[in-house]
């Protein structure tokens, strides 16, 4: 069993994407491409940012998340344009169970291009093979969030329904 504590938000590359920590220099592109996009937060816990001040507050709170060892976060960068187009993160870790939860979202201009499937698939490989998590979940996926459900299935997750009827997805590296 590998050690699964510590800062593991290292840079990860795929064929078309770079997953990396974001910094204050990324503010303008994340504001333009992502947090101000009215379509993005439909299934998220945050609302689209109408002003740069709102975006600064939201992105600043996420940036502070790097201080929390429970959370890992990467900005999704499209290699061809070098633009930050979304976020993918580990939102919870249950170390005693070698389990974590992921969440993600991306600017709507980049939907339906396979980018999120590429990012999730590579992150799952990283979390299971390099970090040592056995199980990865995506909880409370809305039934009408068809795009996210499709991403998770393509990335090898199985769908389950909780006792209260909510959908969740699970990837188990020990199948």
DAQUINOR-V849762 format. One line per field, one symbol per residue. ss: DSSP state (h for helix, s for strand, l for the rest). psi: psi as a letter, one per 20 degrees, with the letter a starting at -180 (. if undefined). A space follows every 50 residues. Layout:
ss: ???
psi: ???
This chain:
ss: lllllllllllsslllsssslllhhhhhhhhhhhhllllhhhhlllllll lhhhhhhhhhhhhhhhhllllsssssssllllsssssssssssshhhlss sssssslhhhllllhhhhhhhhhhhhhhhhhlllsssslllllllhhhhh hhhhlllsssslllllsssssslll
psi: pqpjqaoklrppqagiqporqrahiigghhggifiiohhgjhjrjrqqph rhgggggghghghhhhioihqpqqpppoghikppiaqpqohqpnhhjlqr pqqqqqphijqkjjghggggghgggghghhhjqhppqoqlpphjmhghhg ggghjjqqprprhjjqprqppoil.
